[in-house]
Amino acid sequence: MNKNYYAILMAGGVGSRFWPVSTQDFPKQFHDMLGTGDTLIQKTFQRLSHLIPKENIYILTNERYNDLVLEQLPEVTQKQVVLEPAMRNTAPCILYASLKIQKENSDAVMIVAPSDHWIEDEATFSKNVEQAFEFCADNDALMTLGIQPTFPNTGYGYIEFDKDASNDIKSVNQFREKPDYETAKSFIAQGNFLWNAGIFMWSAKSVVKAFESNQPELYKHFEAGISAYNTEAEEAFIKENYPLAENISVDYAIMEKSKNVYVIAAEFDWNDLGTWGSLYDKLGANDNGNAVVNARTLVEDASGNMIRTKNNKIVVVDGLNDYIVVDKEDVLLIYPKSKEQDIKKVLQKVKDKFGEQYG
């Protein structure tokens, strides 16, 4: 394996749209959402380790999840777990981790990958990532993997690439925010738009340079800790300084502002597993037209439902269509799939009425 290959595995999110399974204390990346026997973070780590030395895979997460990471990924050492003492969006944590990696290996090229996505055909995933790594090792480039749109989705941002590009690696014209339905339809009709999957590749030199150019204050904030990184002094520096960093996404901080951005259209099947509905789509319906995880079901006149329980519980459903049915210890959710984007609001109402321990 190439010792210059690194990964930053993003594992700090809460995944509140997967409530009640995903909670602040135990978010979705640490759950076996699909009933495969592996949690999402375990699957992602395994996928990355086909290409990247295991010791070069860094897990970026909130400090409250440190023990969960070490428990679920026993091959990872504490030095590979990069802890955020506060939530400050994606730019600060990526800059922090990139400076750590650059200090360790100035020739490093890396992938930044969410820990909770589902990817089919892992060999093709590795092929696309290695293609990007080889380009980034030889060029000052910020790269992303785009997903070929299959329908006019309004829940994703889009990447507009150069229509005239004939190579697999295409220059990016601009990033577009989540569109309305008609705009999404026009994007697909134009043929040079991809879904933004939030998967990035670059050399340590290029990404640090991009932050220095586009976010000089943020860069100086973390560059001040260079002497402490990868030493015993790092924890104290980060605890004091990290909460003072600007709350800003990596897309807005550097990707939308840089001119050296490229995209590869991914050749593998991808699902961001962002909602119960996306999990239903990934699992596919059974003979009764429902997607089921962990449950034994008796179904009459019911279809389109996402049903999940713990411990092989028997679930009887009659006359219910297109609902989310999730049973978890002291919470039972029965909610229309069409309103799944409102689950975040429902969670807040539950916490307001019954207490924070339910979220």
C-alpha positions in Angstrom: 0.0 0.0 0.0 1.1 3.6 -0.7 2.3 5.1 2.6 1.4 8.6 1.3 -2.3 7.7 1.2 -4.4 9.0 4.1 -8.1 9.3 5.0 -10.1 11.6 7.2 -13.2 9.7 8.2 -15.9 12.2 9.3 -17.8 10.8 12.2 -19.0 13.7 14.3 -22.6 14.1 13.1 -25.8 13.3 15.1 -28.0 12.1 12.3 -31.2 13.5 13.9 -33.4 12.5 11.0 -32.8 8.9 12.0 -34.3 9.5 15.4 -35.2 7.6 17.6 -32.4 5.1 16.7 -29.9 7.9 16.2 -29.4 10.1 19.3 -26.8 12.6 20.5 -25.3 9.9 22.8 -25.3 7.2 20.1 -25.6 8.6 16.6 -26.4 6.7 13.4 -22.8 6.0 12.2 -22.3 3.7 15.2 -25.5 1.7 14.4 -26.0 -1.3 12.1 -28.7 0.6 10.1 -29.1 -2.0 7.4 -29.0 -5.1 9.5 -25.7 -6.4 7.9 -23.8 -7.1 11.1 -21.5 -4.1 10.7 -22.1 -0.5 11.8 -21.9 2.3 9.2 -18.5 3.5 10.5 -17.2 -0.1 10.5 -18.2 -0.5 6.8 -16.6 2.8 5.9 -13.4 2.0 7.6 -13.2 -1.4 5.9 -13.9 0.2 2.5 -11.1 2.8 3.0 -8.6 0.2 4.3 -8.7 -1.6 0.9 -6.6 1.3 -0.5 -5.2 3.2 2.5 -3.0 1.8 5.3 -5.1 1.3 8.4 -2.7 3.4 10.5 -3.2 6.3 8.1 -7.0 6.4 8.5 -7.9 9.3 10.9 -11.3 9.3 12.6 -12.6 12.9 13.1 -15.3 13.0 15.7 -16.7 14.8 18.7 -14.9 14.1 21.9 -18.0 12.5 23.4 -17.7 9.6 20.8 -14.1 8.8 21.5 -14.9 5.5 23.4 -17.5 4.5 20.8 -14.9 4.9 18.0 -12.2 2.8 19.9 -14.8 0.2 20.8 -16.1 -0.3 17.2 -12.7 0.1 15.5 -10.3 -1.9 17.6 -7.5 -1.6 15.0 -7.4 2.2 15.5 -5.1 3.8 18.0 -5.9 6.8 20.1 -3.6 9.0 18.0 -5.8 8.3 15.0 -8.9 9.7 16.7 -9.0 13.4 16.1 -11.4 14.9 18.7 -13.4 18.1 18.4 -14.2 19.7 21.8 -17.0 21.7 20.1 -19.1 21.5 16.9 -17.9 24.0 14.4 -19.0 22.5 11.0 -16.6 20.8 8.6 -14.0 23.5 7.7 -12.3 23.8 11.1 -12.0 20.1 11.7 -10.7 19.3 8.2 -8.1 22.1 8.4 -7.0 20.8 11.9 -6.7 17.2 10.7 -5.0 18.2 7.5 -2.3 20.2 9.4 -1.7 17.2 11.6 -1.3 14.9 8.6 0.9 17.4 6.7 3.2 17.6 9.8 3.5 13.8 9.8 3.9 13.4 6.0 4.4 16.4 3.8 3.8 14.2 0.7 0.4 13.0 1.9 -2.7 12.8 -0.3 -6.0 12.2 1.4 -9.7 11.5 1.1 -12.2 13.2 3.3 -15.2 10.8 3.6 -18.4 10.7 5.6 -18.7 7.7 7.9 -22.4 7.1 7.3 -22.8 6.7 3.5 -23.5 3.4 1.7 -21.4 2.5 -1.3 -21.9 -0.6 -3.6 -19.0 -2.0 -5.6 -16.1 -1.1 -3.3 -13.5 -2.1 -5.9 -14.8 0.7 -8.3 -14.8 3.1 -5.3 -11.2 2.4 -4.7 -10.4 2.8 -8.4 -12.1 6.2 -8.5 -10.3 7.3 -5.4 -6.9 6.1 -6.6 -7.5 7.9 -9.9 -8.1 11.1 -7.9 -5.1 10.5 -5.6 -2.7 10.2 -8.6 -4.0 13.4 -10.1 -3.7 15.3 -6.7 -0.2 14.0 -6.2 0.9 15.6 -9.4 -1.3 18.7 -9.5 -2.4 21.5 -7.2 -6.0 20.4 -7.1 -9.0 20.1 -4.9 -11.1 17.2 -6.0 -14.5 15.8 -5.3 -16.5 12.7 -6.3 -19.9 13.6 -7.9 -22.8 11.3 -8.2 -24.7 10.9 -11.4 -28.3 12.1 -10.7 -31.0 9.6 -11.2 -33.9 12.0 -10.6 -34.4 15.7 -9.8 -33.5 15.5 -6.1 -34.0 18.7 -4.2 -32.2 17.4 -1.1 -28.7 17.6 -2.5 -26.4 20.3 -3.6 -25.2 20.0 -7.2 -21.8 20.3 -9.0 -21.7 22.0 -12.4 -18.7 20.8 -14.4 -17.2 21.9 -17.7 -19.4 20.5 -20.5 -16.5 20.5 -23.0 -14.2 18.3 -20.8 -13.5 15.0 -22.4 -11.4 13.4 -19.7 -12.8 11.6 -16.6 -11.4 14.4 -14.5 -13.4 17.5 -15.2 -12.9 21.0 -14.0 -15.8 22.4 -11.9 -17.6 25.6 -13.0 -19.5 26.1 -9.8 -21.3 24.5 -6.8 -25.0 25.0 -6.7 -27.2 25.0 -3.6 -30.1 22.6 -3.0 -32.5 23.6 -5.8 -36.3 23.6 -6.1 -37.8 20.8 -8.2 -38.0 22.8 -11.5 -34.4 23.9 -11.1 -33.3 20.4 -10.4 -35.1 19.2 -13.5 -33.2 21.8 -15.6 -29.9 20.7 -14.1 -30.5 17.1 -15.2 -31.6 18.2 -18.6 -28.4 20.1 -19.1 -26.3 17.0 -18.6 -23.3 18.5 -16.8 -24.5 18.4 -13.2 -23.7 15.9 -10.5 -24.9 15.4 -6.9 -22.5 16.7 -4.3 -21.7 13.7 -2.1 -19.3 15.5 0.2 -16.4 13.3 -0.6 -13.2 15.2 -1.2 -9.6 14.3 -2.3 -6.5 16.5 -2.3 -2.9 16.6 -1.2 -2.1 18.0 2.2 -0.2 20.8 0.6 -3.1 21.8 -1.7 -5.8 21.9 1.0 -3.6 23.8 3.5 -2.7 26.3 0.7 -6.4 26.7 -0.1 -7.3 27.5 3.5 -4.4 29.9 3.7 -5.5 31.7 0.6 -9.3 31.7 1.1 -9.7 31.6 4.9 -6.5 33.4 6.3 -8.0 34.0 9.7 -9.1 30.4 10.2 -5.7 29.2 8.8 -3.8 31.4 11.3 -6.0 30.2 14.1 -5.0 26.5 13.6 -1.5 27.2 12.2 -0.6 28.6 15.6 -0.7 25.1 17.0 1.7 23.5 14.5 4.4 23.0 17.1 1.9 21.2 19.4 0.3 18.9 16.8 1.2 15.2 17.2 2.7 15.9 20.6 1.4 15.8 24.2 0.8 19.6 24.0 -1.9 19.2 21.3 -4.8 18.4 23.5 -4.4 21.6 25.6 -4.0 23.8 22.5 -7.2 22.3 20.9 -9.3 22.5 24.0 -8.5 26.2 24.4 -8.6 27.3 20.7 -11.0 25.0 18.8 -14.2 26.4 20.3 -13.1 29.9 19.2 -12.9 28.8 15.5 -15.5 30.1 13.0 -18.4 27.8 12.3 -18.2 27.3 8.5 -18.5 24.4 6.0 -15.6 23.2 3.9 -17.8 23.8 0.8 -18.2 27.5 1.5 -14.8 28.0 3.1 -12.6 26.7 0.2 -14.4 24.7 -2.5 -16.8 27.4 -3.7 -14.0 30.0 -3.7 -11.2 28.1 -5.4 -10.4 27.9 -9.1 -8.5 24.6 -9.0 -11.5 22.4 -8.3 -12.1 19.1 -10.2 -14.7 16.3 -10.1 -14.9 12.7 -11.1 -18.3 11.2 -11.8 -18.5 8.2 -9.5 -18.9 4.9 -11.2 -20.3 3.1 -8.1 -23.8 3.1 -6.6 -24.1 5.5 -3.7 -26.7 6.3 -1.0 -26.1 9.0 1.6 -28.5 7.3 4.1 -29.7 10.6 5.2 -33.3 9.7 6.1 -35.5 6.8 6.9 -36.8 7.1 3.3 -33.3 6.8 1.8 -32.8 3.7 4.0 -36.1 2.3 2.6 -34.8 3.0 -1.0 -31.4 1.3 -0.2 -33.0 -1.8 1.4 -35.6 -2.3 -1.3 -39.1 -3.5 -0.5 -39.8 -7.2 0.4 -42.6 -9.3 -1.1 -45.2 -7.3 0.9 -43.8 -4.0 -0.3 -42.2 -3.0 2.9 -38.5 -2.6 4.0 -37.8 -4.4 7.3 -34.8 -4.4 9.6 -34.6 -6.7 12.6 -38.3 -7.4 12.8 -40.6 -10.3 12.0 -43.7 -9.0 10.4 -47.3 -10.0 9.8 -48.6 -7.6 7.2 -52.1 -7.1 5.7 -53.0 -4.4 3.2 -49.9 -2.4 4.0 -47.0 -1.4 1.8 -44.3 1.3 1.4 -43.5 1.2 5.1 -40.0 1.3 6.7 -40.2 -1.0 9.7 -37.3 -1.3 12.2 -37.2 -2.8 15.7 -34.7 -4.4 18.0 -34.3 -8.0 19.0 -36.4 -9.7 16.3 -39.7 -8.3 17.6 -43.0 -9.4 15.9 -44.7 -6.5 14.2 -48.3 -6.7 13.0 -49.4 -4.0 10.5 -52.8 -3.7 8.8 -54.0 -0.9 6.6 -50.9 1.3 6.9 -49.1 2.7 3.8 -45.9 4.7 3.4 -45.1 5.1 7.1 -42.0 4.9 9.2 -42.4 2.5 12.1 -39.4 2.4 14.4 -39.5 0.8 17.9 -36.6 1.5 20.2 -36.8 0.8 23.9 -38.8 3.6 25.4 -39.7 5.4 22.1 -42.0 4.3 19.3 -42.2 6.4 16.2 -45.1 6.0 13.7 -44.7 8.8 11.2 -45.6 9.5 7.5 -42.6 8.9 5.2 -43.8 12.0 3.2 -43.0 14.2 6.3 -39.6 12.6 7.2 -37.8 15.9 6.9 -39.8 17.1 9.9 -38.4 14.5 12.2 -35.8 16.9 13.5 -38.7 19.3 14.6 -40.5 16.4 16.2 -37.4 15.4 18.1 -37.1 18.9 19.5 -40.8 18.8 20.6 -40.2 15.5 22.3 -37.2 16.8 24.2 -39.1 19.9 25.2 -42.0 17.9 26.5 -40.4 14.8 27.9 -36.7 15.7 28.5 -33.3 15.8 26.7 -32.7 12.1 27.5 -35.0 11.1 24.6 -32.8 12.7 22.0 
